[in-house]
Every structure is written in structure tokens, then in C-alpha cells.
């Protein structure tokens, strides 16, 4: 990760994952909270499936970002559509607006993460440091030896 945007997206992904874990835990404990899981069984599956995806996102792997996007769009996308059509028919309520905002965040963060990794120019560089990448990718700066290089033989 090389840009502040990438760091912030990964940070918000982890924070949103923790928030969904807290929502699920509080729902299981029958505590009052402003958000509820869409489906508790699928929510737990999504929470556990998100962990390897987040590890791959931190490693800047496009497959992990695509799996993260697909997982969250499949889970939150249908609920976002249902909340949006329900708001058009029945009007905006506080519960409907809150659910729509949370499901929109659940779709938006993985979408931005996927596009960030897809269009990031630093994703394909080597596993070394910036100095190593600079050294191995800039052949025009290689030292050229002239005829004097062969005559400098120092003997003791």
C-alpha cells in the first residue's frame, strides 16, 4: 500500500467489519442497538469469510479484492435494493434510512477497495523496497565501463 487512500480504505474496511461483528454479537445477546443484522446465519458466514479477504486486500491481491467485493455485494446489495424500493413506496423512516446507509456503506467500501487495487500502479512492482525497485527497473542508469576500467589493476 503506497497511498493514504489505500490505507484509509483498509482501515475503514476493518472498522466496518468490527462494527458488523459488534452488531451481530449484540443481536445474539438480545441487546438494543440501532442496527440489526440482515440474516444472522449469513452475517456470521460473511464475517468469517471476510477475514481472508481482508488479509489478501492488505497484501494488495486483486483476487482477494474481487472476492471481498463479490461477498459484500451478494450480502448487502439485495438489502440495499429492498430498502431503496421500500423507501420509495412507504417513505423514509429512521430505521429504513439507517439500514439503507449501512448497506450502502457495505457495498461502497469493497467497491472502492476493488477499484483502488485494480488501478493502483504500485500493485505490480516487486516484493522488495523502493530502492530495489528503482535499481532493477532503471536500466538506462546502469554504469557503462570504458577502456580505462580494464587497465586499473593494482598489485601489491
Phi and psi in radians as a Rosetta constraint file:
Dihedral C 1 N 2 CA 2 C 2 CIRCULARHARMONIC -2.115 0.35
Dihedral N 2 CA 2 C 2 N 3 CIRCULARHARMONIC -0.247 0.35
Dihedral C 2 N 3 CA 3 C 3 CIRCULARHARMONIC -2.046 0.35
Dihedral N 3 CA 3 C 3 N 4 CIRCULARHARMONIC 2.780 0.35
Dihedral C 3 N 4 CA 4 C 4 CIRCULARHARMONIC -1.121 0.35
Dihedral N 4 CA 4 C 4 N 5 CIRCULARHARMONIC -0.607 0.35
Dihedral C 4 N 5 CA 5 C 5 CIRCULARHARMONIC -1.063 0.35
Dihedral N 5 CA 5 C 5 N 6 CIRCULARHARMONIC -0.715 0.35
Dihedral C 5 N 6 CA 6 C 6 CIRCULARHARMONIC -1.144 0.35
Dihedral N 6 CA 6 C 6 N 7 CIRCULARHARMONIC -0.755 0.35
Dihedral C 6 N 7 CA 7 C 7 CIRCULARHARMONIC -1.083 0.35
Dihedral N 7 CA 7 C 7 N 8 CIRCULARHARMONIC -0.766 0.35
Dihedral C 7 N 8 CA 8 C 8 CIRCULARHARMONIC -1.177 0.35
Dihedral N 8 CA 8 C 8 N 9 CIRCULARHARMONIC -0.686 0.35
Dihedral C 8 N 9 CA 9 C 9 CIRCULARHARMONIC -1.099 0.35
Dihedral N 9 CA 9 C 9 N 10 CIRCULARHARMONIC -0.744 0.35
Dihedral C 9 N 10 CA 10 C 10 CIRCULARHARMONIC -1.156 0.35
Dihedral N 10 CA 10 C 10 N 11 CIRCULARHARMONIC -0.692 0.35
Dihedral C 10 N 11 CA 11 C 11 CIRCULARHARMONIC -1.093 0.35
Dihedral N 11 CA 11 C 11 N 12 CIRCULARHARMONIC -0.805 0.35
Dihedral C 11 N 12 CA 12 C 12 CIRCULARHARMONIC -1.165 0.35
Dihedral N 12 CA 12 C 12 N 13 CIRCULARHARMONIC -0.553 0.35
Dihedral C 12 N 13 CA 13 C 13 CIRCULARHARMONIC -1.118 0.35
Dihedral N 13 CA 13 C 13 N 14 CIRCULARHARMONIC -0.766 0.35
Dihedral C 13 N 14 CA 14 C 14 CIRCULARHARMONIC -1.183 0.35
Dihedral N 14 CA 14 C 14 N 15 CIRCULARHARMONIC -0.725 0.35
Dihedral C 14 N 15 CA 15 C 15 CIRCULARHARMONIC -1.108 0.35
Dihedral N 15 CA 15 C 15 N 16 CIRCULARHARMONIC -0.725 0.35
Dihedral C 15 N 16 CA 16 C 16 CIRCULARHARMONIC -1.169 0.35
Dihedral N 16 CA 16 C 16 N 17 CIRCULARHARMONIC -0.647 0.35
Dihedral C 16 N 17 CA 17 C 17 CIRCULARHARMONIC -1.098 0.35
Dihedral N 17 CA 17 C 17 N 18 CIRCULARHARMONIC -0.771 0.35
Dihedral C 17 N 18 CA 18 C 18 CIRCULARHARMONIC -1.101 0.35
Dihedral N 18 CA 18 C 18 N 19 CIRCULARHARMONIC -0.699 0.35
Dihedral C 18 N 19 CA 19 C 19 CIRCULARHARMONIC -1.076 0.35
Dihedral N 19 CA 19 C 19 N 20 CIRCULARHARMONIC -0.789 0.35
Dihedral C 19 N 20 CA 20 C 20 CIRCULARHARMONIC -1.155 0.35
Dihedral N 20 CA 20 C 20 N 21 CIRCULARHARMONIC -0.592 0.35
Dihedral C 20 N 21 CA 21 C 21 CIRCULARHARMONIC -1.147 0.35
Dihedral N 21 CA 21 C 21 N 22 CIRCULARHARMONIC -0.707 0.35
Dihedral C 21 N 22 CA 22 C 22 CIRCULARHARMONIC -1.167 0.35
Dihedral N 22 CA 22 C 22 N 23 CIRCULARHARMONIC -0.712 0.35
Dihedral C 22 N 23 CA 23 C 23 CIRCULARHARMONIC -1.062 0.35
Dihedral N 23 CA 23 C 23 N 24 CIRCULARHARMONIC -0.771 0.35
Dihedral C 23 N 24 CA 24 C 24 CIRCULARHARMONIC -1.164 0.35
Dihedral N 24 CA 24 C 24 N 25 CIRCULARHARMONIC -0.727 0.35
Dihedral C 24 N 25 CA 25 C 25 CIRCULARHARMONIC -1.114 0.35
Dihedral N 25 CA 25 C 25 N 26 CIRCULARHARMONIC -0.780 0.35
Dihedral C 25 N 26 CA 26 C 26 CIRCULARHARMONIC -1.169 0.35
Dihedral N 26 CA 26 C 26 N 27 CIRCULARHARMONIC -0.566 0.35
Dihedral C 26 N 27 CA 27 C 27 CIRCULARHARMONIC -1.181 0.35
Dihedral N 27 CA 27 C 27 N 28 CIRCULARHARMONIC -0.683 0.35
Dihedral C 27 N 28 CA 28 C 28 CIRCULARHARMONIC -1.180 0.35
Dihedral N 28 CA 28 C 28 N 29 CIRCULARHARMONIC -0.523 0.35
Dihedral C 28 N 29 CA 29 C 29 CIRCULARHARMONIC -1.551 0.35
Dihedral N 29 CA 29 C 29 N 30 CIRCULARHARMONIC 0.097 0.35
Dihedral C 29 N 30 CA 30 C 30 CIRCULARHARMONIC 1.009 0.35
Dihedral N 30 CA 30 C 30 N 31 CIRCULARHARMONIC 0.668 0.35
Dihedral C 30 N 31 CA 31 C 31 CIRCULARHARMONIC -1.664 0.35
Dihedral N 31 CA 31 C 31 N 32 CIRCULARHARMONIC 2.618 0.35
Dihedral C 31 N 32 CA 32 C 32 CIRCULARHARMONIC -1.382 0.35
Dihedral N 32 CA 32 C 32 N 33 CIRCULARHARMONIC 2.268 0.35
Dihedral C 32 N 33 CA 33 C 33 CIRCULARHARMONIC -2.607 0.35
Dihedral N 33 CA 33 C 33 N 34 CIRCULARHARMONIC 2.713 0.35
Dihedral C 33 N 34 CA 34 C 34 CIRCULARHARMONIC -1.287 0.35
Dihedral N 34 CA 34 C 34 N 35 CIRCULARHARMONIC -0.269 0.35
Dihedral C 34 N 35 CA 35 C 35 CIRCULARHARMONIC -2.120 0.35
Dihedral N 35 CA 35 C 35 N 36 CIRCULARHARMONIC 2.597 0.35
Dihedral C 35 N 36 CA 36 C 36 CIRCULARHARMONIC -2.263 0.35
Dihedral N 36 CA 36 C 36 N 37 CIRCULARHARMONIC 2.662 0.35
Dihedral C 36 N 37 CA 37 C 37 CIRCULARHARMONIC -1.196 0.35
Dihedral N 37 CA 37 C 37 N 38 CIRCULARHARMONIC 2.643 0.35
Dihedral C 37 N 38 CA 38 C 38 CIRCULARHARMONIC -1.212 0.35
Dihedral N 38 CA 38 C 38 N 39 CIRCULARHARMONIC -0.831 0.35
Dihedral C 38 N 39 CA 39 C 39 CIRCULARHARMONIC -2.588 0.35
Dihedral N 39 CA 39 C 39 N 40 CIRCULARHARMONIC 2.063 0.35
Dihedral C 39 N 40 CA 40 C 40 CIRCULARHARMONIC -1.088 0.35
Dihedral N 40 CA 40 C 40 N 41 CIRCULARHARMONIC -0.739 0.35
Dihedral C 40 N 41 CA 41 C 41 CIRCULARHARMONIC -1.110 0.35
Dihedral N 41 CA 41 C 41 N 42 CIRCULARHARMONIC -0.854 0.35
Dihedral C 41 N 42 CA 42 C 42 CIRCULARHARMONIC -1.196 0.35
Dihedral N 42 CA 42 C 42 N 43 CIRCULARHARMONIC -0.562 0.35
Dihedral C 42 N 43 CA 43 C 43 CIRCULARHARMONIC -1.093 0.35
Dihedral N 43 CA 43 C 43 N 44 CIRCULARHARMONIC -0.740 0.35
Dihedral C 43 N 44 CA 44 C 44 CIRCULARHARMONIC -1.164 0.35
Dihedral N 44 CA 44 C 44 N 45 CIRCULARHARMONIC -0.698 0.35
Dihedral C 44 N 45 CA 45 C 45 CIRCULARHARMONIC -1.108 0.35
Dihedral N 45 CA 45 C 45 N 46 CIRCULARHARMONIC -0.753 0.35
Dihedral C 45 N 46 CA 46 C 46 CIRCULARHARMONIC -1.129 0.35
Dihedral N 46 CA 46 C 46 N 47 CIRCULARHARMONIC -0.691 0.35
Dihedral C 46 N 47 CA 47 C 47 CIRCULARHARMONIC -1.093 0.35
Dihedral N 47 CA 47 C 47 N 48 CIRCULARHARMONIC -0.763 0.35
Dihedral C 47 N 48 CA 48 C 48 CIRCULARHARMONIC -1.292 0.35
Dihedral N 48 CA 48 C 48 N 49 CIRCULARHARMONIC -0.562 0.35
Dihedral C 48 N 49 CA 49 C 49 CIRCULARHARMONIC -1.309 0.35
Dihedral N 49 CA 49 C 49 N 50 CIRCULARHARMONIC -0.362 0.35
Dihedral C 49 N 50 CA 50 C 50 CIRCULARHARMONIC -1.268 0.35
Dihedral N 50 CA 50 C 50 N 51 CIRCULARHARMONIC -0.527 0.35
Dihedral C 50 N 51 CA 51 C 51 CIRCULARHARMONIC -1.001 0.35
Dihedral N 51 CA 51 C 51 N 52 CIRCULARHARMONIC -0.902 0.35
Dihedral C 51 N 52 CA 52 C 52 CIRCULARHARMONIC -1.137 0.35
Dihedral N 52 CA 52 C 52 N 53 CIRCULARHARMONIC -0.551 0.35
Dihedral C 52 N 53 CA 53 C 53 CIRCULARHARMONIC -1.137 0.35
Dihedral N 53 CA 53 C 53 N 54 CIRCULARHARMONIC -0.715 0.35
Dihedral C 53 N 54 CA 54 C 54 CIRCULARHARMONIC -1.175 0.35
Dihedral N 54 CA 54 C 54 N 55 CIRCULARHARMONIC -0.609 0.35
Dihedral C 54 N 55 CA 55 C 55 CIRCULARHARMONIC -1.116 0.35
Dihedral N 55 CA 55 C 55 N 56 CIRCULARHARMONIC -0.744 0.35
Dihedral C 55 N 56 CA 56 C 56 CIRCULARHARMONIC -1.208 0.35
Dihedral N 56 CA 56 C 56 N 57 CIRCULARHARMONIC -0.546 0.35
Dihedral C 56 N 57 CA 57 C 57 CIRCULARHARMONIC -1.174 0.35
Dihedral N 57 CA 57 C 57 N 58 CIRCULARHARMONIC -0.702 0.35
Dihedral C 57 N 58 CA 58 C 58 CIRCULARHARMONIC -1.113 0.35
Dihedral N 58 CA 58 C 58 N 59 CIRCULARHARMONIC -0.603 0.35
Dihedral C 58 N 59 CA 59 C 59 CIRCULARHARMONIC -1.397 0.35
Dihedral N 59 CA 59 C 59 N 60 CIRCULARHARMONIC 0.027 0.35
Dihedral C 59 N 60 CA 60 C 60 CIRCULARHARMONIC 1.130 0.35
Dihedral N 60 CA 60 C 60 N 61 CIRCULARHARMONIC 0.710 0.35
Dihedral C 60 N 61 CA 61 C 61 CIRCULARHARMONIC -1.650 0.35
Dihedral N 61 CA 61 C 61 N 62 CIRCULARHARMONIC 2.228 0.35
Dihedral C 61 N 62 CA 62 C 62 CIRCULARHARMONIC -1.210 0.35
Dihedral N 62 CA 62 C 62 N 63 CIRCULARHARMONIC -0.531 0.35
Dihedral C 62 N 63 CA 63 C 63 CIRCULARHARMONIC -1.164 0.35
Dihedral N 63 CA 63 C 63 N 64 CIRCULARHARMONIC -0.714 0.35
Dihedral C 63 N 64 CA 64 C 64 CIRCULARHARMONIC -1.126 0.35
Dihedral N 64 CA 64 C 64 N 65 CIRCULARHARMONIC -0.684 0.35
Dihedral C 64 N 65 CA 65 C 65 CIRCULARHARMONIC -1.185 0.35
Dihedral N 65 CA 65 C 65 N 66 CIRCULARHARMONIC -0.656 0.35
Dihedral C 65 N 66 CA 66 C 66 CIRCULARHARMONIC -1.196 0.35
Dihedral N 66 CA 66 C 66 N 67 CIRCULARHARMONIC -0.694 0.35
Dihedral C 66 N 67 CA 67 C 67 CIRCULARHARMONIC -1.159 0.35
Dihedral N 67 CA 67 C 67 N 68 CIRCULARHARMONIC -0.691 0.35
Dihedral C 67 N 68 CA 68 C 68 CIRCULARHARMONIC -1.083 0.35
Dihedral N 68 CA 68 C 68 N 69 CIRCULARHARMONIC -0.777 0.35
Dihedral C 68 N 69 CA 69 C 69 CIRCULARHARMONIC -1.139 0.35
Dihedral N 69 CA 69 C 69 N 70 CIRCULARHARMONIC -0.813 0.35
Dihedral C 69 N 70 CA 70 C 70 CIRCULARHARMONIC -1.097 0.35
Dihedral N 70 CA 70 C 70 N 71 CIRCULARHARMONIC -0.714 0.35
Dihedral C 70 N 71 CA 71 C 71 CIRCULARHARMONIC -1.098 0.35
Dihedral N 71 CA 71 C 71 N 72 CIRCULARHARMONIC -0.807 0.35
Dihedral C 71 N 72 CA 72 C 72 CIRCULARHARMONIC -1.341 0.35
Dihedral N 72 CA 72 C 72 N 73 CIRCULARHARMONIC -0.572 0.35
Dihedral C 72 N 73 CA 73 C 73 CIRCULARHARMONIC -1.202 0.35
Dihedral N 73 CA 73 C 73 N 74 CIRCULARHARMONIC -0.671 0.35
Dihedral C 73 N 74 CA 74 C 74 CIRCULARHARMONIC -1.147 0.35
Dihedral N 74 CA 74 C 74 N 75 CIRCULARHARMONIC -0.622 0.35
Dihedral C 74 N 75 CA 75 C 75 CIRCULARHARMONIC -1.470 0.35
Dihedral N 75 CA 75 C 75 N 76 CIRCULARHARMONIC -0.854 0.35
Dihedral C 75 N 76 CA 76 C 76 CIRCULARHARMONIC -1.619 0.35
Dihedral N 76 CA 76 C 76 N 77 CIRCULARHARMONIC -0.324 0.35
Dihedral C 76 N 77 CA 77 C 77 CIRCULARHARMONIC -1.136 0.35
Dihedral N 77 CA 77 C 77 N 78 CIRCULARHARMONIC -0.792 0.35
Dihedral C 77 N 78 CA 78 C 78 CIRCULARHARMONIC -1.129 0.35
Dihedral N 78 CA 78 C 78 N 79 CIRCULARHARMONIC -0.714 0.35
Dihedral C 78 N 79 CA 79 C 79 CIRCULARHARMONIC -1.156 0.35
Dihedral N 79 CA 79 C 79 N 80 CIRCULARHARMONIC -0.622 0.35
Dihedral C 79 N 80 CA 80 C 80 CIRCULARHARMONIC -1.127 0.35
Dihedral N 80 CA 80 C 80 N 81 CIRCULARHARMONIC -0.739 0.35
Dihedral C 80 N 81 CA 81 C 81 CIRCULARHARMONIC -1.130 0.35
Dihedral N 81 CA 81 C 81 N 82 CIRCULARHARMONIC -0.751 0.35
Dihedral C 81 N 82 CA 82 C 82 CIRCULARHARMONIC -1.138 0.35
Dihedral N 82 CA 82 C 82 N 83 CIRCULARHARMONIC -0.735 0.35
Dihedral C 82 N 83 CA 83 C 83 CIRCULARHARMONIC -1.146 0.35
Dihedral N 83 CA 83 C 83 N 84 CIRCULARHARMONIC -0.663 0.35
Dihedral C 83 N 84 CA 84 C 84 CIRCULARHARMONIC -1.188 0.35
Dihedral N 84 CA 84 C 84 N 85 CIRCULARHARMONIC -0.781 0.35
Dihedral C 84 N 85 CA 85 C 85 CIRCULARHARMONIC -1.217 0.35
Dihedral N 85 CA 85 C 85 N 86 CIRCULARHARMONIC -0.601 0.35
Dihedral C 85 N 86 CA 86 C 86 CIRCULARHARMONIC -1.147 0.35
Dihedral N 86 CA 86 C 86 N 87 CIRCULARHARMONIC -0.596 0.35
Dihedral C 86 N 87 CA 87 C 87 CIRCULARHARMONIC -1.247 0.35
Dihedral N 87 CA 87 C 87 N 88 CIRCULARHARMONIC -0.567 0.35
Dihedral C 87 N 88 CA 88 C 88 CIRCULARHARMONIC -1.223 0.35
Dihedral N 88 CA 88 C 88 N 89 CIRCULARHARMONIC -0.646 0.35
Dihedral C 88 N 89 CA 89 C 89 CIRCULARHARMONIC -1.410 0.35
Dihedral N 89 CA 89 C 89 N 90 CIRCULARHARMONIC -0.828 0.35
Dihedral C 89 N 90 CA 90 C 90 CIRCULARHARMONIC -1.810 0.35
Dihedral N 90 CA 90 C 90 N 91 CIRCULARHARMONIC -0.032 0.35
Dihedral C 90 N 91 CA 91 C 91 CIRCULARHARMONIC 1.548 0.35
Dihedral N 91 CA 91 C 91 N 92 CIRCULARHARMONIC 2.909 0.35
Dihedral C 91 N 92 CA 92 C 92 CIRCULARHARMONIC -1.470 0.35
Dihedral N 92 CA 92 C 92 N 93 CIRCULARHARMONIC 2.179 0.35
Dihedral C 92 N 93 CA 93 C 93 CIRCULARHARMONIC -1.984 0.35
Dihedral N 93 CA 93 C 93 N 94 CIRCULARHARMONIC 2.960 0.35
Dihedral C 93 N 94 CA 94 C 94 CIRCULARHARMONIC -1.152 0.35
Dihedral N 94 CA 94 C 94 N 95 CIRCULARHARMONIC -0.738 0.35
Dihedral C 94 N 95 CA 95 C 95 CIRCULARHARMONIC -1.153 0.35
Dihedral N 95 CA 95 C 95 N 96 CIRCULARHARMONIC -0.731 0.35
Dihedral C 95 N 96 CA 96 C 96 CIRCULARHARMONIC -1.151 0.35
Dihedral N 96 CA 96 C 96 N 97 CIRCULARHARMONIC -0.729 0.35
Dihedral C 96 N 97 CA 97 C 97 CIRCULARHARMONIC -1.142 0.35
Dihedral N 97 CA 97 C 97 N 98 CIRCULARHARMONIC -0.706 0.35
Dihedral C 97 N 98 CA 98 C 98 CIRCULARHARMONIC -1.140 0.35
Dihedral N 98 CA 98 C 98 N 99 CIRCULARHARMONIC -0.798 0.35
Dihedral C 98 N 99 CA 99 C 99 CIRCULARHARMONIC -1.109 0.35
Dihedral N 99 CA 99 C 99 N 100 CIRCULARHARMONIC -0.681 0.35
Dihedral C 99 N 100 CA 100 C 100 CIRCULARHARMONIC -1.164 0.35
Dihedral N 100 CA 100 C 100 N 101 CIRCULARHARMONIC -0.694 0.35
Dihedral C 100 N 101 CA 101 C 101 CIRCULARHARMONIC -1.152 0.35
Dihedral N 101 CA 101 C 101 N 102 CIRCULARHARMONIC -0.763 0.35
Dihedral C 101 N 102 CA 102 C 102 CIRCULARHARMONIC -1.177 0.35
Dihedral N 102 CA 102 C 102 N 103 CIRCULARHARMONIC -0.672 0.35
Dihedral C 102 N 103 CA 103 C 103 CIRCULARHARMONIC -1.253 0.35
Dihedral N 103 CA 103 C 103 N 104 CIRCULARHARMONIC -0.568 0.35
Dihedral C 103 N 104 CA 104 C 104 CIRCULARHARMONIC -1.157 0.35
Dihedral N 104 CA 104 C 104 N 105 CIRCULARHARMONIC -0.693 0.35
Dihedral C 104 N 105 CA 105 C 105 CIRCULARHARMONIC -1.138 0.35
Dihedral N 105 CA 105 C 105 N 106 CIRCULARHARMONIC -0.663 0.35
Dihedral C 105 N 106 CA 106 C 106 CIRCULARHARMONIC -1.126 0.35
Dihedral N 106 CA 106 C 106 N 107 CIRCULARHARMONIC -0.415 0.35
Dihedral C 106 N 107 CA 107 C 107 CIRCULARHARMONIC -1.641 0.35
Dihedral N 107 CA 107 C 107 N 108 CIRCULARHARMONIC -0.636 0.35
Dihedral C 107 N 108 CA 108 C 108 CIRCULARHARMONIC -1.234 0.35
Dihedral N 108 CA 108 C 108 N 109 CIRCULARHARMONIC -0.755 0.35
Dihedral C 108 N 109 CA 109 C 109 CIRCULARHARMONIC -1.086 0.35
Dihedral N 109 CA 109 C 109 N 110 CIRCULARHARMONIC -0.838 0.35
Dihedral C 109 N 110 CA 110 C 110 CIRCULARHARMONIC -1.151 0.35
Dihedral N 110 CA 110 C 110 N 111 CIRCULARHARMONIC -0.564 0.35
Dihedral C 110 N 111 CA 111 C 111 CIRCULARHARMONIC -1.141 0.35
Dihedral N 111 CA 111 C 111 N 112 CIRCULARHARMONIC -0.797 0.35
Dihedral C 111 N 112 CA 112 C 112 CIRCULARHARMONIC -1.144 0.35
Dihedral N 112 CA 112 C 112 N 113 CIRCULARHARMONIC -0.650 0.35
Dihedral C 112 N 113 CA 113 C 113 CIRCULARHARMONIC -1.121 0.35
Dihedral N 113 CA 113 C 113 N 114 CIRCULARHARMONIC -0.756 0.35
Dihedral C 113 N 114 CA 114 C 114 CIRCULARHARMONIC -1.079 0.35
Dihedral N 114 CA 114 C 114 N 115 CIRCULARHARMONIC -0.823 0.35
Dihedral C 114 N 115 CA 115 C 115 CIRCULARHARMONIC -1.192 0.35
Dihedral N 115 CA 115 C 115 N 116 CIRCULARHARMONIC -0.571 0.35
Dihedral C 115 N 116 CA 116 C 116 CIRCULARHARMONIC -1.113 0.35
Dihedral N 116 CA 116 C 116 N 117 CIRCULARHARMONIC -0.803 0.35
Dihedral C 116 N 117 CA 117 C 117 CIRCULARHARMONIC -1.242 0.35
Dihedral N 117 CA 117 C 117 N 118 CIRCULARHARMONIC -0.623 0.35
Dihedral C 117 N 118 CA 118 C 118 CIRCULARHARMONIC -1.153 0.35
Dihedral N 118 CA 118 C 118 N 119 CIRCULARHARMONIC -0.747 0.35
Dihedral C 118 N 119 CA 119 C 119 CIRCULARHARMONIC -1.741 0.35
Dihedral N 119 CA 119 C 119 N 120 CIRCULARHARMONIC 0.142 0.35
Dihedral C 119 N 120 CA 120 C 120 CIRCULARHARMONIC -1.381 0.35
Dihedral N 120 CA 120 C 120 N 121 CIRCULARHARMONIC 2.189 0.35
Dihedral C 120 N 121 CA 121 C 121 CIRCULARHARMONIC -1.329 0.35
Dihedral N 121 CA 121 C 121 N 122 CIRCULARHARMONIC -0.299 0.35
Dihedral C 121 N 122 CA 122 C 122 CIRCULARHARMONIC -1.560 0.35
Dihedral N 122 CA 122 C 122 N 123 CIRCULARHARMONIC 0.001 0.35
Dihedral C 122 N 123 CA 123 C 123 CIRCULARHARMONIC -1.208 0.35
Dihedral N 123 CA 123 C 123 N 124 CIRCULARHARMONIC -0.526 0.35
Dihedral C 123 N 124 CA 124 C 124 CIRCULARHARMONIC -1.685 0.35
Dihedral N 124 CA 124 C 124 N 125 CIRCULARHARMONIC 0.024 0.35
Dihedral C 124 N 125 CA 125 C 125 CIRCULARHARMONIC -1.259 0.35
Dihedral N 125 CA 125 C 125 N 126 CIRCULARHARMONIC 2.966 0.35
Dihedral C 125 N 126 CA 126 C 126 CIRCULARHARMONIC -1.175 0.35
Dihedral N 126 CA 126 C 126 N 127 CIRCULARHARMONIC 3.100 0.35
Dihedral C 126 N 127 CA 127 C 127 CIRCULARHARMONIC -1.495 0.35
Dihedral N 127 CA 127 C 127 N 128 CIRCULARHARMONIC -0.007 0.35
Dihedral C 127 N 128 CA 128 C 128 CIRCULARHARMONIC -1.469 0.35
Dihedral N 128 CA 128 C 128 N 129 CIRCULARHARMONIC -2.813 0.35
Dihedral C 128 N 129 CA 129 C 129 CIRCULARHARMONIC -1.545 0.35
Dihedral N 129 CA 129 C 129 N 130 CIRCULARHARMONIC 3.084 0.35
Dihedral C 129 N 130 CA 130 C 130 CIRCULARHARMONIC -1.148 0.35
Dihedral N 130 CA 130 C 130 N 131 CIRCULARHARMONIC -0.620 0.35
Dihedral C 130 N 131 CA 131 C 131 CIRCULARHARMONIC -1.152 0.35
Dihedral N 131 CA 131 C 131 N 132 CIRCULARHARMONIC -0.708 0.35
Dihedral C 131 N 132 CA 132 C 132 CIRCULARHARMONIC -1.169 0.35
Dihedral N 132 CA 132 C 132 N 133 CIRCULARHARMONIC -0.695 0.35
Dihedral C 132 N 133 CA 133 C 133 CIRCULARHARMONIC -1.120 0.35
Dihedral N 133 CA 133 C 133 N 134 CIRCULARHARMONIC -0.695 0.35
Dihedral C 133 N 134 CA 134 C 134 CIRCULARHARMONIC -1.130 0.35
Dihedral N 134 CA 134 C 134 N 135 CIRCULARHARMONIC -0.720 0.35
Dihedral C 134 N 135 CA 135 C 135 CIRCULARHARMONIC -1.155 0.35
Dihedral N 135 CA 135 C 135 N 136 CIRCULARHARMONIC -0.743 0.35
Dihedral C 135 N 136 CA 136 C 136 CIRCULARHARMONIC -1.489 0.35
Dihedral N 136 CA 136 C 136 N 137 CIRCULARHARMONIC -0.282 0.35
Dihedral C 136 N 137 CA 137 C 137 CIRCULARHARMONIC -1.767 0.35
Dihedral N 137 CA 137 C 137 N 138 CIRCULARHARMONIC -0.086 0.35
Dihedral C 137 N 138 CA 138 C 138 CIRCULARHARMONIC -1.979 0.35
Dihedral N 138 CA 138 C 138 N 139 CIRCULARHARMONIC 1.396 0.35
Dihedral C 138 N 139 CA 139 C 139 CIRCULARHARMONIC -1.301 0.35
Dihedral N 139 CA 139 C 139 N 140 CIRCULARHARMONIC -0.333 0.35
Dihedral C 139 N 140 CA 140 C 140 CIRCULARHARMONIC -1.234 0.35
Dihedral N 140 CA 140 C 140 N 141 CIRCULARHARMONIC -0.252 0.35
Dihedral C 140 N 141 CA 141 C 141 CIRCULARHARMONIC -1.725 0.35
Dihedral N 141 CA 141 C 141 N 142 CIRCULARHARMONIC 0.118 0.35
Dihedral C 141 N 142 CA 142 C 142 CIRCULARHARMONIC -1.091 0.35
Dihedral N 142 CA 142 C 142 N 143 CIRCULARHARMONIC 2.568 0.35
Dihedral C 142 N 143 CA 143 C 143 CIRCULARHARMONIC -1.322 0.35
Dihedral N 143 CA 143 C 143 N 144 CIRCULARHARMONIC 2.326 0.35
Dihedral C 143 N 144 CA 144 C 144 CIRCULARHARMONIC -1.793 0.35
Dihedral N 144 CA 144 C 144 N 145 CIRCULARHARMONIC 2.267 0.35
Dihedral C 144 N 145 CA 145 C 145 CIRCULARHARMONIC -1.529 0.35
Dihedral N 145 CA 145 C 145 N 146 CIRCULARHARMONIC 2.460 0.35
Dihedral C 145 N 146 CA 146 C 146 CIRCULARHARMONIC -1.861 0.35
Dihedral N 146 CA 146 C 146 N 147 CIRCULARHARMONIC -2.993 0.35
Dihedral C 146 N 147 CA 147 C 147 CIRCULARHARMONIC -1.220 0.35
Dihedral N 147 CA 147 C 147 N 148 CIRCULARHARMONIC -0.357 0.35
Dihedral C 147 N 148 CA 148 C 148 CIRCULARHARMONIC -1.297 0.35
Dihedral N 148 CA 148 C 148 N 149 CIRCULARHARMONIC -0.329 0.35
Dihedral C 148 N 149 CA 149 C 149 CIRCULARHARMONIC -1.176 0.35
Dihedral N 149 CA 149 C 149 N 150 CIRCULARHARMONIC -0.492 0.35
Dihedral C 149 N 150 CA 150 C 150 CIRCULARHARMONIC -1.431 0.35
Dihedral N 150 CA 150 C 150 N 151 CIRCULARHARMONIC -0.385 0.35
Dihedral C 150 N 151 CA 151 C 151 CIRCULARHARMONIC -1.553 0.35
Dihedral N 151 CA 151 C 151 N 152 CIRCULARHARMONIC -0.167 0.35
Dihedral C 151 N 152 CA 152 C 152 CIRCULARHARMONIC -1.518 0.35
Dihedral N 152 CA 152 C 152 N 153 CIRCULARHARMONIC 1.333 0.35
Dihedral C 152 N 153 CA 153 C 153 CIRCULARHARMONIC -1.940 0.35
Dihedral N 153 CA 153 C 153 N 154 CIRCULARHARMONIC 1.940 0.35
Dihedral C 153 N 154 CA 154 C 154 CIRCULARHARMONIC -1.651 0.35
Dihedral N 154 CA 154 C 154 N 155 CIRCULARHARMONIC 2.202 0.35
Dihedral C 154 N 155 CA 155 C 155 CIRCULARHARMONIC -2.082 0.35
Dihedral N 155 CA 155 C 155 N 156 CIRCULARHARMONIC 2.570 0.35
